[in-house]
Amino acid sequence: MMEPLFTLDEPQAPAVGRHSSQKANGIHYTPTELAAFVARRALSELDGGELVVLDPACGDGELLLALAVEAAALGLPRPHLVGVDTDAEAIRVAADRLGDAPAASVVLRTGDFLAMGSDEAGELPDSYDLVISNPPYVRTQVLGAARAQALGKQFGLTGRVDLYHAFVAGMTAKLSEGGVLGLLCSNRFVTTKGGQSLRALLLRHYDIGELWDLGDTKLFEAAVLPAVVVARRTAMPSSRTGSFVRVYEDEAANGEVTAEDSLLAALESDAEGLVEVAGRQFEVERGELVEPSSERPWRLTSARGARWMEVVQKRSAGRFGDLGPIRVGIKTTADSVFIKATWDDLPADIRPESELVHPLLTHRLAARWRAEESAKGARFVLYPHEMRNGRKQAVDLARFPRAARYLELHRERLEGREYVRKAGRSWYEIWVPQQPDAWAHPKLVWPDISDRPKFFLDESGAIVNGDCYWLSCKGLAEDEAALALAVANSSFALRYYDLCCGNRLYAGRRRFITQYLEELPVPEAPSAALREVADMVSQLRDPASQDPETRSATEASLDAVVSELFGLREEVAR
C-alpha cells in the first residue's frame, strides 16, 4: 500500500482556471456532476476497504477529486489517488485541486500512460483496486492508420482501433483481480461494428455490472454521446446480466411526465419513463443487458420488450438481408469534380456526354414512399463506369472526348487520390462506384441518418449517393417490394430499431446502415394482405391521388396492417 504523500513529477506552478486551457487530441473535461455520478457508481460495485485508484488520463483531476469526495461521503477509508496525463499544465491544475482532497495520498505524473512500462522509481503501483477514467476519444480516421495499427498490436486489438479502446486495454492490465472499472466514454462501442473489439475485451475480462447510455442528454460539452460502464475485473467472467439504462431526449413522446431538478439524480433514484429537467423532456428506459456478445450490438431488454420480440420472431418469414445485398451509395472522394447541380453551364467542348451523366439520389431528396421532386435538391453525377462482359470497369475515355477533356482539367486532383492508384484503378474513376448494371432496376433507397424512416421506391434508374443506402428490388415481385417498403416505413421498424440496434444520435436521429437494416424482420403475409399492402403503398406513392388528411389516414391504416402481420396487438405494438 502506498505511503501517505503528495508527489508531483515537476515543480508545481501557480494554478490556472479549470477551463483556461481546453485539452486537445480528443480530450474533454468531465463535468463535475457527471464525475460524481461515475464515482458513486464505481464505488457501489466495491465492498469497501482501502483503495488505490488510477486515472490514466486525469486531466485537471476532476474524476479523482470526485472519487475522494464520494468515498468520504460514504464513510470509506481515504483512497490513494494516482493520476497520469500528457498535459503538464493540466497536471499542475490537478495538483492544486487535489491538494485538499480527502485522500490518503496523491501521486501525479506527466506522461503518456499508453507508453509507460514499469515505474522505475517505484512511485506508481503495479496494480489498482479501481480505475476511473474519461479517456481521450480519437477515432481511427483521425488517429491515423499507422498509430492505430501500432496500438492494436500493442494491446491485442483488432478491427478499427479508437484511442480510448487502447486506454481501456491498458487500464485492464493495471486492474487487480476483483478491481472495478468506472469508465466514461463514447457510447459508439455499444452498437457499432467498430466497437466489436472493445466489446470483446470487456466480455473477456469483466463482469459488466452497469451500463448507462446517456445519449443526447448533452451532459458533456463534446459532440460525443457518452456512456458509463461499471465493471468488475475477473479472470472468469460469469453469466451475470448487468443492468442497462438508456436515456435520450424525446420532446414528441406523450405520457405522464415527472419533473426533476437533476437528470443524473433522477437516474440514480430509479426514475423511468418521461422525465423533464430544465425544460427538456427525456425518455428513460431501464432493463438488462441482453446476452451480450462482441459480434452484435449490445441490447437493452425489459420484460415487455422481451415479450414484444418473442411475438415478432414467431411471425417473421425472414430478414431484409434475405431480400438482397444492402449497399451504401457511391463515394466519389472528389464530389466537386463528379457531382453538380447542373452540367449545362459548362462550355460545350468540356460538357460530358449525356450517356455518362445521371440523376443522383441524395439525402436532400429522401422522403417517405417516393423521392422529393425538388429542383433545388437535384444533383447529377458524372459516372465513368460500365459493365462489360459481366465485369465492372471504367469506361474508355476515348469514346467520350468531352468527358475526357473535362476530367483532364481535374487530373492533378484526381491523381492525388493515392489510394485509387494503389488499388490499380484508373485515375478518373469514382472510388466506390457500386454496381453499374443495378441502377436501372427498381430499388428501395433511404438516407443514412434520419429522425424517422424515410424509405422510398425509385424506378427512375437514378444513381444513389454515399449519404444513402439502397436495396435492389431485382428478383422481387411488386407486392413483395411494396411489403418491404411498408415495413421499413412503419412504427414497427422504429420500435425494432430502438430495441435491437439503439444507435441513436442527437435530436432523435438514427443511423439506418447495412448492419442494422439487414436484421429488420419481414413478416409472413398471405396473398390478400400482400395485395392490400401493395394497394396502399401505390396510393401513398402517388401524391396526386389523396389530400393530406386522407394520406395520413392511409399511412395509419398501413401501419396497423404491418403490426397485425407481425401479430402485435395495439397495446403490444407501442
N, C-alpha and C positions, 0 to 999 in steps of 0.2 A: 504494500500500500504506500502511496506517496506521502512524503512528509509535508506538514503544513508550510506552504511557502507561496510567494508570488514571484514568478520569474518572467522576464521578457528578454528575447534574444537580441535586443538592441536598446540603446538609451531611449527612455520614454520622452516623447516630445509633448509640447502643450497640446491639450485636447482640442479637437475641432468639432464642429457641429455634426450630428449624425448624418445629415443628408448633404453636407457640403461637398462631398465627392461621390458621385454616382459610380458604382463599380461597373467595369466594362466586361467584355467577354462572356456575356450571358448571365451575369450575376446581378441579383436584385436584392435589396434589403428586405428582411422579413418584417411585416407589420407587427407591432407589439402584441396586439390581441391574438393574432394568429400564432405567434411564437408561444404565447402562454397556453393556447389550445393544444399545440403539438406537444409541449412539455407535459401537460396534465395527462394527455392520452398515453404518452410513453411511460410515465410513472405508474399509471394504473395497471400496466402489464407486469410490473415488477413486484417482488414480495417484500420490499423494504430492505434495510441494511445499508451499509456504507457503499457508496458508488464512485467509480472512476468513469468520467464522462468525456467523450470526444466529440468535437465538431470540426471536421476536416476542411470546412470552407466557412470559417466562423464569421468572416466579415467584421462588423462592428460589435460582435458578441451578443447580439440580441437573443439568440436561442439559448446560449449558455446562461445568460442572465435570467431568462425566463425559467430555465430548469432549476436554478438555485432558489429562486423566489418561490416557485411552486412546491419544491421539496420542503422548504421551510414551512410553508402554509400547511403542509400535510404532517408536520412534526417529524420528518425524516432526518437522519443524520446529514450534516453538511457534506455536499459532494465535492470531490476533487475534479476540477474542470481543466480540460486541455483543449486549446484552440489552435488551428493552423490556417493560414491564409497567405496567398501570394502578394496581397496588397499591404505594404508596410504601413501606409497611413491608416488603413482600417484596423490593423493590429494595434496601433497606438491608441486609436479611439476605443477599441475593445478594452485595452488595459485601463484606461481612465474609467470606463463604465463599470468594469468588474472589480475595481479597487475596493468598493464597499459591499460587494455581493456577499450573501450568506453562504460562503464556500469555505471548505477546509483548506483548499489550495487552488491556485490558478497558474497555469503554465501556458504561455502564448508563444507561438513561433511563426516567423515569416518564412514561407517556403511553399513548394508545390507538393501537396500531400501525395499525389499520384507518383511522384518521382522519389519519394522518401523510402529509404530502406530501413534497416535497424538504426536506432538512435545511438550514435557512437558515444555521446556524452552520458548516456543512461538517463537522460532527463525525461524522456517520454516512455510511458509504459508499453509493453508489448501487446497487451490486450485490455479491453474495456468492458465494463458492465452495461454501458448504454452509449449508443452513438445517436446523436440528434443532429440533423443537418438539413439545410436547404442548398444542395449542391448546384453549381453553375449549370445552366441549361444552354447547351450549344449543340445544334443539330449537325448531322453528318455533313450536309452541304456546306455549312459554314466552317466546320472543324477542318475540313479538307480530307481527301481520301487517304493520304499518307499518314496523317496523325490518327485518323480513325482506325486504320489497319494496324498501326503500331499499338494502340490501346487495346484493340481486340485481341491481338496476340499476347499482350502482357497480362490481360485479365481473363483470357479464355472466352471472349465474347464473339458471337457470330452475327452475321447479317448487318443491318445498319446500326452503327455504334454512335450514340449520342454521348456527350461528355459526362452527363450525370449517370449513365449506365456504368461507366468506368469507376466513378466515385462510389457507387453502391457496391460494386465488386471489391473495391479497396476497403470500404467500411466493413464489409462482411469478413474479410481476412483479419480485421482487428478486433472483432467482437468475440468475447469468450462464449463458451457453451452456456446456453441459457440467458445470454445477454439480449438486450432489447434494442431494436432499431426504431427510431422515430424519424421518419423520412417525409419531407415536404418536397414535392417535385411536380413536374408536368403530369397531367392525367393521360397524356397520349399513350403511355405504355399499357394502359388498361385495355385498350380496344384496337390498337393498330398492329399491323404486321411488323412494323419497325420496333414494337415493344416486345416482340417474342423472346428475344434474348434476355431481357430483364425479367420478364415473367418466369422464364425457366430458372434463372438464378434465384429468384425469391422462393420458388416452389422447392428447389433443391436444398436450400439451406435454412428455411424458416417455416415456422407455423405462423400463418397470417392471422393476426388477432382482429384487426380493424382495418377497413378500407373506407376512406372518406373522399368521395368525388365532389369537390367543391365547385365544379363547373364554372358558370359565368357569373359568379357571385361578386366578382371584382374586389375580392378581399386583398388582392395583390395589385401593385402598380403595373407590373409587367403584363404583356399581352397573353402570356402563358396561362392556361386554365389549370389550377392547382389540384393536387390530390395529396392526401396524407395517408401514409402506410405505417401501421404499428405492428411489428412482428417480432417473434422470439427466435433467436438463433438456436438451431438444433441440428445434430448430425443425422437424425432420423425423423424427418417431418411426418406428422401424424395426419390422419384424415379429418382432423378438426376443421370445421367450416367457420370461417370468420364472419363477423358482421360487415355489412356493406350499406353505407348511407350515401345517397346521391341527392344533390340539391342544385337546381337550376332556376333561373328567373323565368317566370311564366305569367305574364300580365293578362293573358287571354283565358286562363283557366277559371272555371266557375266552381263555387262551393263555399263551405264555411271557412273563413279566414281568421287566423289567430294573430293578433298584433303582438310583436315582441320588440324589446329595446335593442337586442343584440342577436344577430343570426347565429353566431357560434355558441352563445349561451343557450339559445333555443335548441340547437342540435344536441348539446350535451344534456338537455333536460328531456330528451326523447320526443321532441316535437315532430309531428308528422302531418302530411297534407299541405295545405296552403298556409304560408306564414308571411306576414307583412312586416317589413323592417324599413324605417325611414322612407316610407312612400313607395318602396319596391316590393313586389309580390314574388315569392319563391314557392316552388313545389318541392317538398322534402319527401323522398322515398326511402323506406327502410326495409331491409331484408337480409339475406345471407348471400355469401359468395358461392355461386353455383359451381360445384365440382371443377375448380379452376384447373386449366391446363395451359401450357405455354403456347400451343398451336392456335388456340381460338381466343377471341376476346373474352375477358372476364365479365360475367353477367351477375346482375343483382336479381334475386328472386324472392318473392313472398309467397305465402300460401295461395293467395288469389292469383298471382302471376303464374304459379306452377299449374294451377287448375286450367287457366286460360291456355297455356302451352299444350297441355295434355289433350284438350279438345281439338286444338288446331292440328296437332300431329295426326290424330285419328282420321281427319278429313282431308289430309293433304295427299295429292296424287304425285307430287314431285316438287322440284325447286326451279327457280328462274334459271339457275345454271344448267338445268337439263334442256332448256329451250334452245340453247346455243351459246357461243362464246360472248361474254360481256366485255367490251373493249372500251378503252379511253379513245377520244378522238385524236386527230392528227396533231403532231407537235413539230412545228417548222424550225424552231430555235432561231428564227430570223423573221418574225412576223411582219416587220415593216417592209421587208422585201417581198414576201409572198402574199400578204393579205392587205386588201384595200377596200374602202367603201365603194369605189368605182375605179375601173381601169380606163374608162372612156376619155379621161382628160389627159392621158399620155399622148405624146406625138405618135402619129400613125406608124412610123417606122420602128418604134420600140414597144408598140402596144401588142402584148402577147396574143397569139391566135386564140380564137374563141373556144377551140377544142380543149385548151388547157386551162381555161378559166371557169370556175364552178361556184355556184352559191355555197355559202358556208354557214352552217348552223352553230350559233354560239349561245352562251347563257343569256345574252340580251334578248334572244328571240324565244327563250323557253317559256312555255305556258302549259296548262293542263289540256290534254286531248289533241291540240294542234298548235303548231308554232305561230307566234305572233307574225302578222304581216305588216312589218314596220320598216319603212324606207330608212328611217333614222338608224335602226339597228342592223341594217343589212350589211353583210360583208361578202367579199368574193375572193377566192384563193386561186393563185397560180399553182397548178398541181401537175408537176412534170413526171408523172408516174403512170404506168400501164401494166396490164397483164399480157404477156406474150408467151405462147406455148406453155400455158399453165404456170408461168413464173412471174413474180412481181419484179419489175425493173424500172429504171429511169428511162424516159423517152430519149430518143436520138435527137439532139437539138438541131441537127442538120435538116430535119423535117419541119422545124419550126423556127425559121430565121428571125422573126420579130422577137419571139420569146428569148432566143439566143442572144440577140443584141441587148435586150433589157437585162438579162441575168449577167451578161458580161460587165455591165456598168457596176454591178454589185459583187463582182468576183472576189475582190480583196476581202470583203467582209465574210462572204460565204466560205472562202478557203480558210479563213481564220478559225472556222469550226474544226479544230484539230481532230475531235472525236469522230467526225464524219470521215475524214481521210483515213484515220487509223482503222476504221471499220471496213475499209476497202470500197467505199461508196464514191459516187461521182460528186464533185464539188457543189453542184447545183441542186442536189437532192434535198427533199424535206427529210428531217431526221427520223420522224415516225410517220410514215405515210399510210399505215394500216393496209387495208385490202382494196386495191383499185377496182376490182370487179364486184365488190359488195355494195358500193354506194347506190347502185341502180335499183336494188331490191328494197321493198318496204322495210322500215326499221323503227324500233322504239328508241327515242332519244330523250335524255334528261340532263339537267345541269349537275355538275359535281357537287356544288354547295347550294342549299336552298333551305328555307324555313319550313317548307311543306313539299310534298311530292308534286313535281311538275313534269310529268311524263307525257310525251306526245308521239303520235304516229306520223312519220314522214314518208311520203310516197313521191317526193319530187326528184329524188336522185341526188339531193344535196350532200355535200361532204360535211362531216361532223368535226368541230374544233376540239382542241385538247382540254377545254374547260367543261366539256360534256362527256357523257358516256353513251354507248349505244348497243343495241342488240338486234341483229338481223332477223327479220321475220321469214327469211327464205326457208321453206320447208314447213312453215306453219300455215294451217288453214286460216281464213279470215276471222272466223269466230274464235279460234284459239288465240290469235293475236289480240283480238278485242278483249278477251278474258284477261290476258296478261296485262293489258293496259288498264283495265278496270281495277285489278288487284293492286297494281303499282300506285294508282292514284287514290287508293281508299284510306279511310281512317284505320282500317285493319293493318295496312302496311306501316303506317306511322307507329302504331302501338307495337307491332312486331319489332320494328327497328329499335325503339327505345328499350324494349325488353332484352333483345338479343345482341344489339350492336352497341348502342349507347354512346357513339362518338358524336357528341353534341358540341357545338361551338357557341360563340356569343350570340345573343339575341335569338335563341331558339333555332339557329341554323344547324343543319346536319350535313354529313358527307355521304352522298349516295354513290359509293365507289364499288368496284367489282367485288371486293372482299365481302361486302355486306349484301349486295343485291343477288349474288349467286345463291344465297341461303334463303331468300324470300320464298315462302311456300306458294304453290299453285294448287287450288282446290280441285277435288273431283267435281265434275259438272255434267249432269245429264244433258242430252241434246236440246231439250226445251229451255233449260236455263241458259245454255250457250246462245241460243237464238235471242232470248230476252236480253242478255247482256250485250250482244252484238248490236241489237237494235238501239239500245240506249246509248251506247258508245257512238254509233253513227249519228244520232241526234246531237250529241254533245260536240262532235267534230264539225258540225255544220252550224256556224254562228247565226246564219240567217233563218234557221228553222224554228228558233224559240226566242221568246223575250227573256230578259234576265230572271224574272220570277219563275217562269216555267223551267228554265235551265237549272236554276238552283234546286227546284223540286226533283228534276230528273237526276241530278247528281246525288241527292239524298236517297232516292229510290235505288239507284245503282249501288250506292254504298251499303245499303241494307241487304241487297241481294248478295253481295260479296261476303258480308258477315254471316248470312244464312248458309251460304255454300260451305263455310268453314264450321258450321254447326254452333255458331255463337249466338246465344240469346242476347237480347239488347243489354241486359244488365251485366252480362259477362263480357260483351264486346267492348264496353267502355273502359 
